[in-house]
Amino acid sequence: MHKQSDNLFEKSKEIMPGGVNSPVRAFQAVSRNPLFIHHAKGSKIYDADGNEYIDYVCSWGPGILGHAMGQVVKAVQKTCENGLTFGAPTEKEYILAKMVQERMPSMEMLRLVNSGTEAVMSVVRVARGFTGRDKIVKFRGCYHGHSDGLLVKAGSGALTQSVPDSLGVPKDYIKNTLVAEYNDIASVEALFEKEGKEIAAIIVEPVAANMGVVLPEKGFLQSLREIADRYQSLLVFDEVITGFRLAAGGAQEYFQVKPDLTTLGKIIGGGMPMAAYGGRKEIMEMVAPVGRVYQAGTLSGNPVATAAGIETLKILGQQPEIYEELAQNTKKIADTIREVFGDRVCVNQIGSLMSVFFTEEKVIDYKSAVSSDTKKYAAYFNDMLGRGIYLAPSQFESMFVSAAHTQEDLQKTIEAIKRIGEKLINLLYK
Ligand SMILES: *Cc1c(COP(=O)(O)O)cnc(C)c1O
C-alpha cells in the first residue's frame, strides 16, 4: 500500500523535476515510484502510508547513529532556541573543527562548508592556488559532487580528452580534469608522464562508494601518495562518505595513508547540512582572508548544523568499539548474500559499507561495476522492499549499516535475503 506516496509523487512531479530534489531519490533505477518518508526513528523509517522499513540508506551515509538520536536532537533543539544563524563566528565552530582535527591529524587547518559538493569545489581551488597548476586527476566512477569541473567522464580510449557527464557543463571547464581508472596505477602514471608538471592534485575516494562499493587494492592509495610526491602534486582524499565511518579517523587512518587535503561531509553534520575541507597548514593558509584563494558561505558553520555534528562526533568518540561492531554486522549480511547467491554475485564490503553486484566478475573498477545486471538488482531491491527492508534504490550506491540496527533487524534482513534468494535464482537465472 503506497497510495499516499503515489499521490505525493504525482503532485511533486508537477512542480519539481522528477518530483524530487536529488535524482537518485526518484527510484528510476528500480522502476517504481519512490516512497515519501513521513518520519524515522533509530533503524526504522516510515513512509506516508505508515509502512515501516528497516532503513539501510541512512540518508546516504550521515545516519551512522540511526535516526532522531535523542542526544543529537536535544542539542539541536537547545541551539535553535538561541538563534538559528548569526553570520558571525561561534565557539561551536571551534569545538567541531578541533574534534575533526583530533581525529584526522592531517587536517591541520580546516574550513566548514555546507555540502560535499562545496567542500570538493573549494578544495580543488585551494590545490590549484597552492601549486599554481590547473589540472586535476580524478577516477572514473568516483563521485565528488555536482560541480562543473568534476562532472566528467573519460573519452573513448585511454589518454583521450575527457568529456562532460552532464549537459550544461562547458567543454572548456573540464579540459583540466583528467580521468584515470580506479585501482589502475598504470593509468595514473600515464597521465603524469604526459602532463605531470601541470597536475595540481589527484582526487580520490579512498574507498569508492559511488559506483557501488569498490575497495582500493593493496598498495593503490600508497602508490597515489608516491606519484603525487614525485611530481609535487597534492593528494586529496574525498572522505565525504568514509570520514568517521570506516574508522574514527576515516580511510586515512584505516589505510595509514596521509593525504595533503581532505574533504568531509555526510556524518560530520549528524544529519544537518554540513561539510568541511582541510589539510596541511601551509596549503590552507592560501584561503581568504589569510591568502588569496577566495571561498565563503553565508550559512557556513551554521550553529544548528554544528551542534548536530558535535554531538554525533562526541557519541562516536565515546564508543570507539562502534566501528568493529558495525563491520561485523555488515559482514554478516555480506556473508549471507554470498552464501545464497554464490558466484552469481560479487559482494564488496568494508566496515559498514557494502554492495552486492549482480555480476560474476570481480568488481574492482568502473568497468567491472557496470558489468552488473541492474535489472537483477532492481528485482532484488523490490523484493526486499516488499519485505520491509529499504535498500539503496540503485545498484551503484552503498548499503549503510548504522549503530541503531539491532540484532533483530539483522536477523530479519538475513531471513529476507535467504527467502528471496531461492525465488530470485529461479526467476532470474533460468
Ligand atoms: C555525497 C558525496 C559528495 C557530495 O556531497 P553532497 O553533500 O551531496 O554535495 C562528494 N563526494 C563523495 C565521495 C560523496 O559521497
The ligand as a Gaussian input file, in Angstrom:
#p B3LYP/6-31G(d) Opt

LIG

0 1
 C       27.902000      12.584000      -1.316000
 C       29.258000      12.814000      -1.838000
 C       29.681000      14.076000      -2.290000
 C       28.735000      15.229000      -2.436000
 O       28.200000      15.642000      -1.239000
 P       26.843000      16.498000      -1.240000
 O       26.674000      16.877000       0.184000
 O       25.779000      15.595000      -1.764000
 O       27.068000      17.667000      -2.135000
 C       31.008000      14.241000      -2.618000
 N       31.871000      13.221000      -2.536000
 C       31.508000      11.999000      -2.138000
 C       32.531000      10.925000      -2.030000
 C       30.184000      11.749000      -1.793000
 O       29.811000      10.508000      -1.435000

